[in-house]
């Protein structure tokens, strides 16, 4: 087993599969710079390994991931290839290019899963919300625990999906149903609408995902790579790249509206948990399930 980025991601090769595990259970595996880079590095390791035929992506603890760690993001910032000369900005100023670059840096690392020539199976247990979906929906197949849920709650305020795989997995009607409202999707519904491949009891989820991953060793690696590339190309021809560009840029816009500023400022006044509860209370979904 290899620990990546101070152990926030674990990488292991066993029985012809690589397992990449998000390992911040005490923080609900929220995404930091180290976690995002750790997943990308894990995909690179698995891609280069001759022994690995497929990859499983999962989270340690009771959830897959609760999305971006907004506290760490605010305190430390994120890695970015954008190195334009700094400008002393007035209060409230926003550089949309810098914002786009640092979020797009995350998108490119998430998309390593999409580009990996080996099949990647994602496990969803507990919940996967917000930015977590930008990551996990890049997987080739999704296996979900029967008591888990997934959704993009930032649709209600403070975000748009950046990898924007949602619309390509769900189609128009369901994409609007769940992205305009941010509604949580339970496992039964996710399977019915074609968002996930299989649903299993939480205790059996990892075993079932690994069984599926191991079966890929019976198919030539070049056959898998070519078929994955062919399928992906169909969606890229439908405009995936343009949608991601807009989604990543619009994400920055939504975080710099008056409503977004007031929402973020209320963290200090009311506390993070209370602000999230108020956001989700009218819909009756995320808040109660997180506390249970």
C-alpha positions as CSV (number, residue, x, y, z in Angstrom):
1,X,0.0,0.0,0.0
2,X,1.2,3.5,-0.9
3,X,0.1,6.6,1.0
4,X,-0.2,9.7,-1.3
5,X,0.0,13.3,-0.1
6,X,0.5,12.6,3.6
7,X,-1.9,9.8,3.6
8,X,-5.1,11.6,2.5
9,X,-5.3,9.1,-0.4
10,X,-4.2,5.5,-0.3
11,X,-3.1,3.4,-3.3
12,X,-3.0,-0.3,-3.4
13,X,-2.5,-3.0,-6.1
14,X,-4.0,-6.5,-5.5
15,X,-5.5,-9.2,-7.6
16,X,-5.1,-7.4,-10.9
17,X,-6.9,-4.3,-9.7
18,X,-5.8,-1.0,-8.2
19,X,-7.7,0.6,-5.3
20,X,-7.7,4.3,-4.7
21,X,-9.1,5.3,-1.4
22,X,-9.9,8.8,-0.2
23,X,-8.6,8.8,3.4
24,X,-9.9,11.8,5.4
25,X,-12.8,10.0,7.2
26,X,-12.7,12.5,10.1
27,X,-13.5,15.2,7.6
28,X,-15.9,13.1,5.6
29,X,-13.3,12.8,2.9
30,X,-13.8,16.3,1.8
31,X,-11.7,17.4,-1.2
32,X,-8.6,19.4,-0.6
33,X,-5.6,20.1,-2.9
34,X,-3.9,17.0,-1.5
35,X,-6.9,14.8,-2.0
36,X,-7.5,15.9,-5.6
37,X,-3.8,15.5,-6.5
38,X,-3.7,12.2,-4.7
39,X,-6.5,10.8,-6.8
40,X,-4.8,12.0,-10.0
41,X,-1.5,10.5,-8.9
42,X,-3.2,7.2,-8.1
43,X,-4.8,7.1,-11.6
44,X,-1.4,7.8,-13.1
45,X,0.2,4.9,-11.1
46,X,-2.6,2.5,-12.1
47,X,-2.3,3.5,-15.7
48,X,1.4,2.8,-15.8
49,X,1.2,-0.5,-13.9
50,X,1.4,-3.6,-16.1
51,X,-0.4,-5.7,-13.4
52,X,-3.4,-3.5,-13.1
53,X,-6.3,-4.3,-15.3
54,X,-9.0,-2.1,-13.7
55,X,-9.4,0.5,-10.9
56,X,-11.8,0.9,-8.0
57,X,-12.2,4.4,-6.4
58,X,-13.7,4.5,-2.9
59,X,-13.8,6.4,0.3
60,X,-12.7,5.4,3.9
61,X,-15.2,5.8,6.7
62,X,-18.9,6.4,6.5
63,X,-19.2,8.4,3.3
64,X,-17.5,8.5,-0.1
65,X,-16.9,12.3,0.1
66,X,-18.9,15.4,1.2
67,X,-17.5,17.5,-1.7
68,X,-15.0,20.4,-1.4
69,X,-13.6,21.3,2.0
70,X,-14.7,25.0,1.9
71,X,-12.8,25.9,5.0
72,X,-9.4,24.5,3.7
73,X,-10.2,26.1,0.3
74,X,-10.7,29.5,1.9
75,X,-7.6,29.3,4.2
76,X,-5.0,27.8,1.9
77,X,-6.3,28.3,-1.7
78,X,-5.7,25.7,-4.3
79,X,-3.0,24.8,-6.8
80,X,-3.2,26.6,-10.1
81,X,-1.0,26.8,-13.2
82,X,-2.1,30.5,-13.6
83,X,1.0,32.6,-12.9
84,X,0.1,36.1,-14.3
85,X,1.7,39.0,-12.4
86,X,-0.2,39.7,-9.2
87,X,-2.4,42.8,-9.0
88,X,-3.2,44.6,-5.8
89,X,-7.0,44.2,-5.9
90,X,-9.6,46.4,-4.3
91,X,-12.0,44.8,-1.8
92,X,-14.5,42.5,-3.5
93,X,-12.6,42.3,-6.8
94,X,-12.7,39.0,-8.6
95,X,-10.4,37.7,-11.3
96,X,-12.5,35.4,-13.4
97,X,-9.5,34.0,-15.3
98,X,-7.7,33.1,-12.1
99,X,-10.8,31.5,-10.7
100,X,-11.4,29.5,-13.9
101,X,-7.8,28.3,-14.0
102,X,-7.8,27.0,-10.5
103,X,-11.1,25.2,-10.9
104,X,-10.2,23.9,-14.3
105,X,-7.0,22.5,-12.7
106,X,-9.3,20.3,-10.6
107,X,-11.4,19.4,-13.6
108,X,-8.3,18.2,-15.6
109,X,-7.2,16.1,-12.6
110,X,-10.7,14.6,-12.2
111,X,-10.8,13.9,-16.0
112,X,-7.7,11.6,-15.6
113,X,-10.3,9.0,-14.6
114,X,-12.2,9.7,-17.9
115,X,-9.0,9.4,-20.0
116,X,-7.5,6.4,-18.2
117,X,-7.3,3.5,-20.7
118,X,-8.4,1.1,-17.9
119,X,-11.9,0.8,-16.6
120,X,-12.6,2.7,-13.4
121,X,-15.4,1.6,-11.0
122,X,-16.6,4.2,-8.5
123,X,-18.2,3.2,-5.2
124,X,-20.8,5.5,-3.6
125,X,-21.5,4.8,0.0
126,X,-23.0,7.2,2.6
127,X,-23.3,10.1,0.2
128,X,-21.5,12.0,-2.6
129,X,-22.5,15.6,-2.8
130,X,-21.5,18.8,-4.5
131,X,-17.9,18.7,-5.8
132,X,-17.8,15.0,-5.0
133,X,-20.0,14.4,-8.0
134,X,-17.6,16.2,-10.3
135,X,-15.1,13.6,-9.3
136,X,-17.1,10.3,-9.1
137,X,-19.2,10.8,-12.2
138,X,-16.0,10.6,-14.3
139,X,-15.9,6.9,-13.5
140,X,-16.9,4.4,-16.1
141,X,-19.3,2.5,-13.9
142,X,-20.8,3.4,-10.5
143,X,-21.8,0.9,-7.8
144,X,-23.9,2.4,-5.0
145,X,-24.9,1.3,-1.5
146,X,-28.6,0.8,-1.1
147,X,-28.7,3.4,1.7
148,X,-26.5,6.0,0.0
149,X,-27.5,9.1,-2.0
150,X,-25.9,11.5,-4.4
151,X,-26.7,15.1,-5.5
152,X,-25.5,18.5,-6.4
153,X,-26.8,20.7,-3.6
154,X,-24.7,23.7,-4.6
155,X,-27.2,24.2,-7.4
156,X,-29.3,26.0,-4.7
157,X,-26.5,28.5,-4.1
158,X,-22.7,28.7,-4.6
159,X,-21.9,26.5,-7.6
160,X,-22.5,24.7,-10.9
161,X,-21.0,21.3,-11.8
162,X,-17.6,21.6,-13.4
163,X,-17.0,18.3,-15.1
164,X,-20.7,18.4,-15.9
165,X,-21.0,14.7,-16.6
166,X,-24.5,14.9,-15.1
167,X,-26.3,15.8,-18.3
168,X,-24.6,13.1,-20.4
169,X,-25.4,10.4,-17.9
170,X,-29.0,11.5,-17.2
171,X,-30.4,13.1,-20.3
172,X,-32.4,16.4,-20.5
173,X,-35.4,15.7,-18.3
174,X,-33.6,14.2,-15.3
175,X,-30.7,16.6,-15.6
176,X,-33.0,19.5,-15.2
177,X,-35.0,17.7,-12.5
178,X,-32.0,17.2,-10.3
179,X,-29.6,20.1,-11.2
180,X,-32.2,22.9,-11.1
181,X,-33.3,21.8,-7.7
182,X,-30.2,20.2,-6.2
183,X,-32.4,17.4,-5.0
184,X,-30.8,14.3,-3.4
185,X,-31.1,11.1,-5.4
186,X,-31.4,7.9,-3.4
187,X,-29.9,4.6,-4.6
188,X,-33.1,3.1,-5.9
189,X,-33.8,6.2,-8.0
190,X,-30.2,6.5,-9.2
191,X,-30.4,2.9,-10.5
192,X,-33.8,3.4,-12.1
193,X,-32.8,6.5,-14.1
194,X,-29.5,5.0,-15.2
195,X,-27.1,7.0,-13.1
196,X,-25.5,4.0,-11.5
197,X,-24.8,0.4,-12.8
198,X,-25.7,-1.6,-9.7
199,X,-27.0,-1.2,-6.1
200,X,-25.9,-3.4,-3.2
201,X,-26.2,-3.6,0.5
202,X,-23.5,-1.3,2.0
203,X,-21.7,-4.2,3.7
204,X,-21.3,-5.9,0.3
205,X,-20.5,-2.9,-1.9
206,X,-16.8,-3.1,-2.0
207,X,-16.7,-6.9,-2.6
208,X,-19.2,-6.6,-5.5
209,X,-17.2,-3.7,-7.0
210,X,-14.0,-5.6,-6.8
211,X,-15.6,-8.7,-8.3
212,X,-16.7,-6.6,-11.3
213,X,-13.3,-5.0,-11.6
214,X,-11.5,-8.4,-11.6
215,X,-13.5,-9.7,-14.5
216,X,-11.9,-7.2,-16.8
217,X,-8.7,-9.2,-16.7
218,X,-10.4,-11.6,-19.1
219,X,-10.6,-9.0,-21.8
220,X,-7.4,-7.8,-23.7
221,X,-6.2,-4.4,-22.3
222,X,-6.1,-2.9,-25.8
223,X,-9.7,-4.0,-26.4
224,X,-10.8,-2.2,-23.2
225,X,-8.8,0.9,-24.0
226,X,-10.2,1.2,-27.5
227,X,-13.8,0.6,-26.5
228,X,-13.6,3.2,-23.7
229,X,-12.0,5.7,-26.0
230,X,-14.7,5.1,-28.6
231,X,-17.6,5.5,-26.1
232,X,-16.0,8.7,-24.6
233,X,-15.4,10.2,-28.0
234,X,-19.2,10.0,-28.7
235,X,-19.9,12.2,-25.7
236,X,-17.0,14.5,-26.5
237,X,-18.5,15.0,-30.0
238,X,-21.8,16.0,-28.2
239,X,-20.0,19.0,-26.7
240,X,-18.6,17.7,-23.4
241,X,-15.6,20.0,-23.6
242,X,-17.6,23.1,-24.2
243,X,-20.1,22.2,-21.5
244,X,-17.2,21.7,-19.0
245,X,-15.7,25.1,-20.0
246,X,-19.0,26.8,-19.3
247,X,-19.7,24.8,-16.2
248,X,-16.3,25.7,-14.7
249,X,-16.6,29.4,-15.6
250,X,-20.2,29.6,-14.4
251,X,-19.2,27.9,-11.1
252,X,-16.9,30.9,-10.4
253,X,-19.7,33.3,-11.4
254,X,-22.2,31.7,-9.0
255,X,-19.7,32.0,-6.1
256,X,-19.3,35.8,-6.7
257,X,-22.9,37.0,-6.8
258,X,-24.4,39.1,-4.0
259,X,-26.4,36.1,-2.8
260,X,-23.2,33.9,-2.7
261,X,-21.3,36.5,-0.7
262,X,-24.1,36.8,1.8
263,X,-24.4,33.0,2.0
264,X,-20.7,32.5,2.6
265,X,-20.6,35.4,5.2
266,X,-23.3,33.7,7.2
267,X,-21.0,30.8,8.0
268,X,-19.2,33.0,10.6
269,X,-22.5,34.3,12.0
270,X,-24.5,31.0,12.2
271,X,-22.0,28.3,11.8
272,X,-21.4,26.1,8.8
273,X,-23.8,23.3,9.8
274,X,-26.7,25.7,10.4
275,X,-26.2,27.5,7.1
276,X,-26.2,24.2,5.3
277,X,-29.3,23.1,7.2
278,X,-31.2,26.2,6.2
279,X,-30.2,25.8,2.6
280,X,-31.5,22.2,2.5
281,X,-34.5,22.4,4.9
282,X,-37.1,23.4,2.2
283,X,-36.2,20.3,0.2
284,X,-36.1,17.9,3.2
285,X,-33.1,16.0,1.9
286,X,-29.4,16.4,2.8
287,X,-29.5,17.8,6.3
288,X,-31.4,15.1,8.0
289,X,-29.5,12.3,6.4
290,X,-26.1,13.7,7.2
291,X,-27.0,14.0,10.9
292,X,-28.4,10.4,11.1
